[in-house]
Amino acid sequence: MKLFYGEISENTVIINTEEQQHIVKVLRMKSGEEIFVTDGKGNLAKGNLVFEGKKVHLEILEIKENLPNFSPQLHIAIAPTKNIDRIEFFVEKAVEMGISEITFLQTEKTERKNISIEKLTKQAISASKQSLRFHFPKVNELTKFSDFIKEVHPETTFVAHCNENLERIELKDIQTQENITFLIGPEGDFSDKEIQLLAEKGVKAVSLGNQRLRTETAGIFVAAWNYGLMG
């Protein structure tokens, strides 16, 4: 399946401008070739390419609407790493494994203060197409820890921290739920104050094993765990 990104509404499909350029200049595809287009919202169009100068259109053969999304829906709130390449790697791999939402957390120990959401969103879209996803994940702006925890639902929210002196449950002991939110701390972990605030909210702490994992590795580990639950 050759999957591209675009807009789908009723009987109209508009291939994204950058995707059109990729089709013409990089892939050098030809008129009549079959492709698929998704809007990242669960809709999928099948058709043949039609070229008009530098513009690319789709001769629609079929449109499927409201295709099923992944379950459980996983939202990972993660502190961006100082080395942006590592957080980009996390985004790519977590998206391939079906994560539904990503929020970047500004914690007390977060070293990186700025991130390009536009660039990370493009990476998420690219990874979605690569893994043939028809529902693209939501990528949120850098959010203060204090603001994020105001909206959490403790019964479906968990935090992975490294404090071995505090009670932590095992991943296998988490009951399957439709929506799950996981908080992953920065290099240096969450502060004691932040861990206490989460505990007061009723958010359960989870152990990811005996090894100490890097921030992006912990995020990918949780995404892989959730991928296994999808069956």
PyRosetta script that sets phi, psi and omega in degrees:
from pyrosetta import init, pose_from_sequence

init()
pose = pose_from_sequence("MKLFYGEISENTVIINTEEQQHIVKVLRMKSGEEIFVTDGKGNLAKGNLVFEGKKVHLEILEIKENLPNFSPQLHIAIAPTKNIDRIEFFVEKAVEMGISEITFLQTEKTERKNISIEKLTKQAISASKQSLRFHFPKVNELTKFSDFIKEVHPETTFVAHCNENLERIELKDIQTQENITFLIGPEGDFSDKEIQLLAEKGVKAVSLGNQRLRTETAGIFVAAWNYGLMG")
pose.set_psi(1, 123.7)
pose.set_omega(1, 174.8)
pose.set_phi(2, -94.9)
pose.set_psi(2, 103.2)
pose.set_omega(2, -171.1)
pose.set_phi(3, -105.2)
pose.set_psi(3, 132.8)
pose.set_omega(3, 178.8)
pose.set_phi(4, -129.4)
pose.set_psi(4, 169.2)
pose.set_omega(4, -175.8)
pose.set_phi(5, -106.3)
pose.set_psi(5, 140.6)
pose.set_omega(5, 177.9)
pose.set_phi(6, -171.4)
pose.set_psi(6, -169.5)
pose.set_omega(6, 178.9)
pose.set_phi(7, -105.3)
pose.set_psi(7, 135.7)
pose.set_omega(7, 178.8)
pose.set_phi(8, -126.3)
pose.set_psi(8, 121.7)
pose.set_omega(8, 176.8)
pose.set_phi(9, -146.1)
pose.set_psi(9, 122.7)
pose.set_omega(9, -176.6)
pose.set_phi(10, 51.5)
pose.set_psi(10, -114.6)
pose.set_omega(10, -178.8)
pose.set_phi(11, -108.5)
pose.set_psi(11, 28.7)
pose.set_omega(11, -178.2)
pose.set_phi(12, -122.2)
pose.set_psi(12, 134.8)
pose.set_omega(12, 176.7)
pose.set_phi(13, -129.3)
pose.set_psi(13, 124.1)
pose.set_omega(13, 177.2)
pose.set_phi(14, -117.5)
pose.set_psi(14, 114.3)
pose.set_omega(14, -179.8)
pose.set_phi(15, -73.1)
pose.set_psi(15, 133.3)
pose.set_omega(15, 178.7)
pose.set_phi(16, -50.4)
pose.set_psi(16, 141.5)
pose.set_omega(16, -175.7)
pose.set_phi(17, -58.1)
pose.set_psi(17, -45.8)
pose.set_omega(17, 179.3)
pose.set_phi(18, -64.6)
pose.set_psi(18, -34.4)
pose.set_omega(18, 178.0)
pose.set_phi(19, -67.2)
pose.set_psi(19, -38.5)
pose.set_omega(19, 177.0)
pose.set_phi(20, -60.4)
pose.set_psi(20, -43.6)
pose.set_omega(20, 179.1)
pose.set_phi(21, -63.2)
pose.set_psi(21, -38.5)
pose.set_omega(21, 179.2)
pose.set_phi(22, -65.5)
pose.set_psi(22, -40.8)
pose.set_omega(22, 179.7)
pose.set_phi(23, -62.6)
pose.set_psi(23, -42.9)
pose.set_omega(23, -175.6)
pose.set_phi(24, -79.7)
pose.set_psi(24, -51.3)
pose.set_omega(24, -169.2)
pose.set_phi(25, -88.0)
pose.set_psi(25, -32.5)
pose.set_omega(25, -175.8)
pose.set_phi(26, -99.1)
pose.set_psi(26, -55.0)
pose.set_omega(26, -176.5)
pose.set_phi(27, -79.9)
pose.set_psi(27, -22.8)
pose.set_omega(27, -179.6)
pose.set_phi(28, 50.3)
pose.set_psi(28, 48.7)
pose.set_omega(28, -179.5)
pose.set_phi(29, -74.6)
pose.set_psi(29, 164.6)
pose.set_omega(29, -175.1)
pose.set_phi(30, -117.8)
pose.set_psi(30, 156.6)
pose.set_omega(30, 178.4)
pose.set_phi(31, -58.1)
pose.set_psi(31, 136.9)
pose.set_omega(31, 178.8)
pose.set_phi(32, 96.2)
pose.set_psi(32, -13.2)
pose.set_omega(32, 178.7)
pose.set_phi(33, -67.8)
pose.set_psi(33, 142.4)
pose.set_omega(33, -178.9)
pose.set_phi(34, -84.5)
pose.set_psi(34, 131.9)
pose.set_omega(34, 174.7)
pose.set_phi(35, -137.2)
pose.set_psi(35, 170.1)
pose.set_omega(35, 174.1)
pose.set_phi(36, -122.3)
pose.set_psi(36, 146.4)
pose.set_omega(36, 178.9)
pose.set_phi(37, -129.4)
pose.set_psi(37, 131.2)
pose.set_omega(37, 174.8)
pose.set_phi(38, -120.4)
pose.set_psi(38, 151.4)
pose.set_omega(38, 175.9)
pose.set_phi(39, -96.8)
pose.set_psi(39, 3.2)
pose.set_omega(39, -179.3)
pose.set_phi(40, 73.9)
pose.set_psi(40, 8.3)
pose.set_omega(40, -178.9)
pose.set_phi(41, -117.9)
pose.set_psi(41, 16.1)
pose.set_omega(41, 177.5)
pose.set_phi(42, 98.2)
pose.set_psi(42, 7.8)
pose.set_omega(42, 178.7)
pose.set_phi(43, -110.6)
pose.set_psi(43, 146.4)
pose.set_omega(43, -175.2)
pose.set_phi(44, -141.1)
pose.set_psi(44, 129.7)
pose.set_omega(44, 178.5)
pose.set_phi(45, -115.6)
pose.set_psi(45, 140.7)
pose.set_omega(45, 176.3)
pose.set_phi(46, -115.8)
pose.set_psi(46, 137.4)
pose.set_omega(46, 179.9)
pose.set_phi(47, -172.9)
pose.set_psi(47, -175.4)
pose.set_omega(47, 179.7)
pose.set_phi(48, -111.9)
pose.set_psi(48, 145.5)
pose.set_omega(48, -179.2)
pose.set_phi(49, -71.7)
pose.set_psi(49, 139.9)
pose.set_omega(49, 174.3)
pose.set_phi(50, -130.9)
pose.set_psi(50, 126.8)
pose.set_omega(50, -177.7)
pose.set_phi(51, -105.1)
pose.set_psi(51, 133.5)
pose.set_omega(51, 172.8)
pose.set_phi(52, -129.3)
pose.set_psi(52, 91.9)
pose.set_omega(52, -174.6)
pose.set_phi(53, 67.4)
pose.set_psi(53, -123.5)
pose.set_omega(53, 178.8)
pose.set_phi(54, -92.0)
pose.set_psi(54, -2.4)
pose.set_omega(54, -179.7)
pose.set_phi(55, -93.7)
pose.set_psi(55, 147.5)
pose.set_omega(55, -178.5)
pose.set_phi(56, -121.4)
pose.set_psi(56, 129.8)
pose.set_omega(56, 178.6)
pose.set_phi(57, -120.4)
pose.set_psi(57, 170.5)
pose.set_omega(57, 179.1)
pose.set_phi(58, -120.3)
pose.set_psi(58, 123.2)
pose.set_omega(58, 170.5)
pose.set_phi(59, -83.4)
pose.set_psi(59, 104.0)
pose.set_omega(59, -169.7)
pose.set_phi(60, -70.8)
pose.set_psi(60, 129.5)
pose.set_omega(60, 174.6)
pose.set_phi(61, -104.3)
pose.set_psi(61, -34.0)
pose.set_omega(61, -176.0)
pose.set_phi(62, -162.0)
pose.set_psi(62, 143.4)
pose.set_omega(62, 173.3)
pose.set_phi(63, -128.1)
pose.set_psi(63, 127.0)
pose.set_omega(63, 175.1)
pose.set_phi(64, -109.5)
pose.set_psi(64, 130.6)
pose.set_omega(64, -176.9)
pose.set_phi(65, -111.9)
pose.set_psi(65, 152.6)
pose.set_omega(65, 173.8)
pose.set_phi(66, 52.6)
pose.set_psi(66, 49.6)
pose.set_omega(66, 175.1)
pose.set_phi(67, -66.4)
pose.set_psi(67, 148.3)
pose.set_omega(67, -175.5)
pose.set_phi(68, -64.2)
pose.set_psi(68, 144.2)
pose.set_omega(68, 177.5)
pose.set_phi(69, -94.8)
pose.set_psi(69, 172.0)
pose.set_omega(69, 178.5)
pose.set_phi(70, -70.2)
pose.set_psi(70, 152.3)
pose.set_omega(70, 172.9)
pose.set_phi(71, -145.8)
pose.set_psi(71, 131.7)
pose.set_omega(71, 3.4)
pose.set_phi(72, -71.5)
pose.set_psi(72, 157.0)
pose.set_omega(72, 173.7)
pose.set_phi(73, -86.2)
pose.set_psi(73, 121.5)
pose.set_omega(73, -177.5)
pose.set_phi(74, -109.7)
pose.set_psi(74, 127.4)
pose.set_omega(74, 175.8)
pose.set_phi(75, -114.0)
pose.set_psi(75, 118.2)
pose.set_omega(75, 176.9)
pose.set_phi(76, -107.9)
pose.set_psi(76, 123.2)
pose.set_omega(76, 173.6)
pose.set_phi(77, -102.6)
pose.set_psi(77, 115.1)
pose.set_omega(77, -169.5)
pose.set_phi(78, -133.3)
pose.set_psi(78, 140.8)
pose.set_omega(78, 177.2)
pose.set_phi(79, -77.9)
pose.set_psi(79, 127.8)
pose.set_omega(79, 180.0)
pose.set_phi(80, -65.7)
pose.set_psi(80, 141.1)
pose.set_omega(80, -179.3)
pose.set_phi(81, -79.7)
pose.set_psi(81, 158.1)
pose.set_omega(81, 178.4)
pose.set_phi(82, -60.4)
pose.set_psi(82, -41.3)
pose.set_omega(82, 176.0)
pose.set_phi(83, -85.9)
pose.set_psi(83, 108.0)
pose.set_omega(83, -173.7)
pose.set_phi(84, -63.6)
pose.set_psi(84, -26.0)
pose.set_omega(84, 179.4)
pose.set_phi(85, -59.6)
pose.set_psi(85, -33.6)
pose.set_omega(85, -177.9)
pose.set_phi(86, -71.6)
pose.set_psi(86, -37.2)
pose.set_omega(86, 179.4)
pose.set_phi(87, -75.0)
pose.set_psi(87, -31.2)
pose.set_omega(87, 175.2)
pose.set_phi(88, -65.6)
pose.set_psi(88, -38.2)
pose.set_omega(88, 176.9)
pose.set_phi(89, -62.7)
pose.set_psi(89, -42.0)
pose.set_omega(89, 177.5)
pose.set_phi(90, -59.5)
pose.set_psi(90, -47.3)
pose.set_omega(90, -178.4)
pose.set_phi(91, -57.6)
pose.set_psi(91, -48.7)
pose.set_omega(91, -178.4)
pose.set_phi(92, -58.3)
pose.set_psi(92, -50.2)
pose.set_omega(92, -175.1)
pose.set_phi(93, -72.8)
pose.set_psi(93, -38.7)
pose.set_omega(93, 179.7)
pose.set_phi(94, -65.7)
pose.set_psi(94, -38.4)
pose.set_omega(94, 178.1)
pose.set_phi(95, -65.6)
pose.set_psi(95, -42.5)
pose.set_omega(95, 178.7)
pose.set_phi(96, -59.2)
pose.set_psi(96, -29.4)
pose.set_omega(96, -178.3)
pose.set_phi(97, -95.9)
pose.set_psi(97, 12.7)
pose.set_omega(97, 167.1)
pose.set_phi(98, 95.8)
pose.set_psi(98, 11.7)
pose.set_omega(98, 178.9)
pose.set_phi(99, -58.9)
pose.set_psi(99, 142.6)
pose.set_omega(99, -174.4)
pose.set_phi(100, -100.4)
pose.set_psi(100, -21.4)
pose.set_omega(100, -178.3)
pose.set_phi(101, -157.0)
pose.set_psi(101, 142.7)
pose.set_omega(101, 177.1)
pose.set_phi(102, -129.4)
pose.set_psi(102, 129.9)
pose.set_omega(102, 172.0)
pose.set_phi(103, -121.5)
pose.set_psi(103, 135.5)
pose.set_omega(103, 177.2)
pose.set_phi(104, -95.7)
pose.set_psi(104, 127.1)
pose.set_omega(104, -172.4)
pose.set_phi(105, -99.1)
pose.set_psi(105, 132.6)
pose.set_omega(105, 171.5)
pose.set_phi(106, -97.1)
pose.set_psi(106, 99.0)
pose.set_omega(106, -178.7)
pose.set_phi(107, -102.1)
pose.set_psi(107, 179.4)
pose.set_omega(107, -179.7)
pose.set_phi(108, -61.6)
pose.set_psi(108, -32.8)
pose.set_omega(108, -176.1)
pose.set_phi(109, -105.7)
pose.set_psi(109, 8.6)
pose.set_omega(109, 177.3)
pose.set_phi(110, -68.0)
pose.set_psi(110, 121.0)
pose.set_omega(110, -177.7)
pose.set_phi(111, -84.6)
pose.set_psi(111, -34.1)
pose.set_omega(111, -178.5)
pose.set_phi(112, -84.7)
pose.set_psi(112, 124.0)
pose.set_omega(112, -176.2)
pose.set_phi(113, -99.4)
pose.set_psi(113, -15.5)
pose.set_omega(113, -178.0)
pose.set_phi(114, -135.9)
pose.set_psi(114, 140.7)
pose.set_omega(114, 175.3)
pose.set_phi(115, -140.2)
pose.set_psi(115, 153.3)
pose.set_omega(115, 177.9)
pose.set_phi(116, -93.6)
pose.set_psi(116, 98.5)
pose.set_omega(116, 179.8)
pose.set_phi(117, -63.8)
pose.set_psi(117, -35.2)
pose.set_omega(117, 179.8)
pose.set_phi(118, -60.4)
pose.set_psi(118, -45.8)
pose.set_omega(118, -179.8)
pose.set_phi(119, -65.9)
pose.set_psi(119, -43.5)
pose.set_omega(119, -179.3)
pose.set_phi(120, -67.2)
pose.set_psi(120, -34.3)
pose.set_omega(120, 176.8)
pose.set_phi(121, -65.7)
pose.set_psi(121, -40.8)
pose.set_omega(121, 177.0)
pose.set_phi(122, -62.2)
pose.set_psi(122, -39.0)
pose.set_omega(122, 177.6)
pose.set_phi(123, -65.3)
pose.set_psi(123, -38.4)
pose.set_omega(123, 178.5)
pose.set_phi(124, -64.8)
pose.set_psi(124, -39.5)
pose.set_omega(124, 178.3)
pose.set_phi(125, -66.3)
pose.set_psi(125, -43.3)
pose.set_omega(125, 179.1)
pose.set_phi(126, -61.3)
pose.set_psi(126, -44.0)
pose.set_omega(126, 178.6)
pose.set_phi(127, -66.5)
pose.set_psi(127, -33.4)
pose.set_omega(127, 178.2)
pose.set_phi(128, -64.9)
pose.set_psi(128, -44.7)
pose.set_omega(128, 179.0)
pose.set_phi(129, -65.0)
pose.set_psi(129, -42.0)
pose.set_omega(129, -179.2)
pose.set_phi(130, -59.0)
pose.set_psi(130, -38.7)
pose.set_omega(130, -177.6)
pose.set_phi(131, -96.3)
pose.set_psi(131, 10.2)
pose.set_omega(131, 176.8)
pose.set_phi(132, 58.9)
pose.set_psi(132, 49.6)
pose.set_omega(132, 175.5)
pose.set_phi(133, -95.1)
pose.set_psi(133, 138.1)
pose.set_omega(133, 178.8)
pose.set_phi(134, -105.9)
pose.set_psi(134, -3.2)
pose.set_omega(134, 172.4)
pose.set_phi(135, -120.6)
pose.set_psi(135, 111.5)
pose.set_omega(135, -179.3)
pose.set_phi(136, -82.6)
pose.set_psi(136, 145.4)
pose.set_omega(136, 179.6)
pose.set_phi(137, -73.4)
pose.set_psi(137, 154.8)
pose.set_omega(137, 175.4)
pose.set_phi(138, -86.8)
pose.set_psi(138, 132.8)
pose.set_omega(138, 178.8)
pose.set_phi(139, -116.7)
pose.set_psi(139, 115.0)
pose.set_omega(139, -174.1)
pose.set_phi(140, -96.4)
pose.set_psi(140, 157.8)
pose.set_omega(140, 178.2)
pose.set_phi(141, -65.4)
pose.set_psi(141, 164.9)
pose.set_omega(141, 174.2)
pose.set_phi(142, -60.2)
pose.set_psi(142, 124.8)
pose.set_omega(142, -172.8)
pose.set_phi(143, -124.0)
pose.set_psi(143, 136.5)
pose.set_omega(143, 176.9)
pose.set_phi(144, -63.5)
pose.set_psi(144, 138.3)
pose.set_omega(144, 179.5)
pose.set_phi(145, -53.3)
pose.set_psi(145, -45.0)
pose.set_omega(145, -177.3)
pose.set_phi(146, -62.5)
pose.set_psi(146, -33.8)
pose.set_omega(146, 178.4)
pose.set_phi(147, -76.0)
pose.set_psi(147, -38.2)
pose.set_omega(147, -176.6)
pose.set_phi(148, -64.4)
pose.set_psi(148, -43.9)
pose.set_omega(148, -173.6)
pose.set_phi(149, -72.6)
pose.set_psi(149, -11.8)
pose.set_omega(149, 176.3)
pose.set_phi(150, -65.0)
pose.set_psi(150, -27.5)
pose.set_omega(150, -173.6)
pose.set_phi(151, -103.3)
pose.set_psi(151, 0.3)
pose.set_omega(151, -174.6)
pose.set_phi(152, -73.9)
pose.set_psi(152, 150.1)
pose.set_omega(152, 174.0)
pose.set_phi(153, -105.4)
pose.set_psi(153, 109.2)
pose.set_omega(153, -172.0)
pose.set_phi(154, -58.6)
pose.set_psi(154, -28.1)
pose.set_omega(154, -177.7)
pose.set_phi(155, -73.1)
pose.set_psi(155, -17.9)
pose.set_omega(155, -179.6)
pose.set_phi(156, -122.7)
pose.set_psi(156, 12.1)
pose.set_omega(156, -176.9)
pose.set_phi(157, -117.8)
pose.set_psi(157, 138.1)
pose.set_omega(157, -178.4)
pose.set_phi(158, -136.2)
pose.set_psi(158, 155.4)
pose.set_omega(158, 178.7)
pose.set_phi(159, -128.1)
pose.set_psi(159, 135.9)
pose.set_omega(159, 174.9)
pose.set_phi(160, -103.8)
pose.set_psi(160, 112.9)
pose.set_omega(160, 175.8)
pose.set_phi(161, -131.4)
pose.set_psi(161, 170.2)
pose.set_omega(161, -171.6)
pose.set_phi(162, -101.8)
pose.set_psi(162, 6.6)
pose.set_omega(162, -177.2)
pose.set_phi(163, -76.5)
pose.set_psi(163, 99.8)
pose.set_omega(163, -176.4)
pose.set_phi(164, -72.0)
pose.set_psi(164, -12.9)
pose.set_omega(164, -179.2)
pose.set_phi(165, -82.0)
pose.set_psi(165, -10.0)
pose.set_omega(165, -179.8)
pose.set_phi(166, -106.1)
pose.set_psi(166, 153.3)
pose.set_omega(166, -178.2)
pose.set_phi(167, -64.7)
pose.set_psi(167, 131.3)
pose.set_omega(167, 177.3)
pose.set_phi(168, -138.1)
pose.set_psi(168, 137.2)
pose.set_omega(168, 178.0)
pose.set_phi(169, -91.0)
pose.set_psi(169, 168.3)
pose.set_omega(169, 178.1)
pose.set_phi(170, -91.2)
pose.set_psi(170, 152.3)
pose.set_omega(170, 178.4)
pose.set_phi(171, -55.5)
pose.set_psi(171, -39.4)
pose.set_omega(171, -177.4)
pose.set_phi(172, -65.2)
pose.set_psi(172, -16.7)
pose.set_omega(172, -178.3)
pose.set_phi(173, -90.4)
pose.set_psi(173, -2.9)
pose.set_omega(173, 177.1)
pose.set_phi(174, -77.8)
pose.set_psi(174, 126.9)
pose.set_omega(174, 179.7)
pose.set_phi(175, -73.2)
pose.set_psi(175, 141.1)
pose.set_omega(175, 179.7)
pose.set_phi(176, -62.4)
pose.set_psi(176, 129.1)
pose.set_omega(176, -179.1)
pose.set_phi(177, -135.6)
pose.set_psi(177, 159.7)
pose.set_omega(177, -177.4)
pose.set_phi(178, -68.7)
pose.set_psi(178, -36.4)
pose.set_omega(178, -179.5)
pose.set_phi(179, -129.9)
pose.set_psi(179, 132.0)
pose.set_omega(179, 179.6)
pose.set_phi(180, -132.7)
pose.set_psi(180, 135.9)
pose.set_omega(180, 175.0)
pose.set_phi(181, -118.2)
pose.set_psi(181, 133.7)
pose.set_omega(181, 179.9)
pose.set_phi(182, -124.6)
pose.set_psi(182, 131.1)
pose.set_omega(182, 174.4)
pose.set_phi(183, -100.1)
pose.set_psi(183, 129.6)
pose.set_omega(183, 177.7)
pose.set_phi(184, -119.9)
pose.set_psi(184, 126.4)
pose.set_omega(184, -174.9)
pose.set_phi(185, -79.5)
pose.set_psi(185, 175.2)
pose.set_omega(185, -178.7)
pose.set_phi(186, -83.1)
pose.set_psi(186, 179.6)
pose.set_omega(186, 169.5)
pose.set_phi(187, -61.1)
pose.set_psi(187, 121.9)
pose.set_omega(187, -173.8)
pose.set_phi(188, 101.1)
pose.set_psi(188, -5.3)
pose.set_omega(188, 174.2)
pose.set_phi(189, 72.3)
pose.set_psi(189, 174.1)
pose.set_omega(189, 172.7)
pose.set_phi(190, -66.6)
pose.set_psi(190, 153.8)
pose.set_omega(190, 175.4)
pose.set_phi(191, -76.4)
pose.set_psi(191, 162.5)
pose.set_omega(191, 177.7)
pose.set_phi(192, -58.9)
pose.set_psi(192, -37.4)
pose.set_omega(192, 179.6)
pose.set_phi(193, -63.5)
pose.set_psi(193, -43.5)
pose.set_omega(193, -179.3)
pose.set_phi(194, -66.3)
pose.set_psi(194, -40.9)
pose.set_omega(194, 177.7)
pose.set_phi(195, -62.9)
pose.set_psi(195, -39.6)
pose.set_omega(195, 178.3)
pose.set_phi(196, -64.6)
pose.set_psi(196, -42.1)
pose.set_omega(196, 179.5)
pose.set_phi(197, -62.3)
pose.set_psi(197, -39.4)
pose.set_omega(197, 178.0)
pose.set_phi(198, -67.3)
pose.set_psi(198, -40.1)
pose.set_omega(198, 178.3)
pose.set_phi(199, -62.7)
pose.set_psi(199, -40.4)
pose.set_omega(199, 178.8)
pose.set_phi(200, -66.0)
pose.set_psi(200, -27.1)
pose.set_omega(200, 177.2)
pose.set_phi(201, -78.1)
pose.set_psi(201, -12.6)
pose.set_omega(201, -177.5)
pose.set_phi(202, 89.7)
pose.set_psi(202, 14.0)
pose.set_omega(202, 178.8)
pose.set_phi(203, -79.6)
pose.set_psi(203, 125.7)
pose.set_omega(203, -178.2)
pose.set_phi(204, -80.1)
pose.set_psi(204, 141.8)
pose.set_omega(204, 176.4)
pose.set_phi(205, -90.0)
pose.set_psi(205, 145.1)
pose.set_omega(205, -175.9)
pose.set_phi(206, -127.5)
pose.set_psi(206, 138.7)
pose.set_omega(206, 174.4)
pose.set_phi(207, -90.8)
pose.set_psi(207, 136.2)
pose.set_omega(207, 176.7)
pose.set_phi(208, -102.8)
pose.set_psi(208, 19.6)
pose.set_omega(208, 177.3)
pose.set_phi(209, 115.7)
pose.set_psi(209, -177.5)
pose.set_omega(209, -175.2)
pose.set_phi(210, -79.6)
pose.set_psi(210, -22.1)
pose.set_omega(210, -179.3)
pose.set_phi(211, -83.6)
pose.set_psi(211, 147.4)
pose.set_omega(211, 173.9)
pose.set_phi(212, -86.6)
pose.set_psi(212, 118.0)
pose.set_omega(212, -175.0)
pose.set_phi(213, -98.0)
pose.set_psi(213, 146.8)
pose.set_omega(213, 171.3)
pose.set_phi(214, -63.9)
pose.set_psi(214, 160.6)
pose.set_omega(214, -178.5)
pose.set_phi(215, -53.9)
pose.set_psi(215, -53.5)
pose.set_omega(215, -176.0)
pose.set_phi(216, -67.9)
pose.set_psi(216, -31.3)
pose.set_omega(216, 177.9)
pose.set_phi(217, -67.3)
pose.set_psi(217, -40.5)
pose.set_omega(217, 177.5)
pose.set_phi(218, -61.7)
pose.set_psi(218, -41.5)
pose.set_omega(218, 178.5)
pose.set_phi(219, -63.0)
pose.set_psi(219, -43.5)
pose.set_omega(219, 178.9)
pose.set_phi(220, -67.2)
pose.set_psi(220, -37.3)
pose.set_omega(220, 178.4)
pose.set_phi(221, -59.9)
pose.set_psi(221, -46.0)
pose.set_omega(221, 179.2)
pose.set_phi(222, -66.4)
pose.set_psi(222, -39.1)
pose.set_omega(222, 177.9)
pose.set_phi(223, -63.0)
pose.set_psi(223, -39.5)
pose.set_omega(223, 178.9)
pose.set_phi(224, -67.3)
pose.set_psi(224, -38.9)
pose.set_omega(224, 176.8)
pose.set_phi(225, -60.0)
pose.set_psi(225, -45.9)
pose.set_omega(225, -179.9)
pose.set_phi(226, -67.0)
pose.set_psi(226, -35.7)
pose.set_omega(226, 177.7)
pose.set_phi(227, -59.4)
pose.set_psi(227, -38.4)
pose.set_omega(227, 177.1)
pose.set_phi(228, -64.9)
pose.set_psi(228, -31.1)
pose.set_omega(228, 178.5)
pose.set_phi(229, -72.2)
pose.set_psi(229, -23.8)
pose.set_omega(229, -177.7)
pose.set_phi(230, -68.2)
pose.set_psi(230, -21.5)
pose.set_omega(230, 179.6)
pose.set_phi(231, 70.9)
pose.dump_pdb("model.pdb")
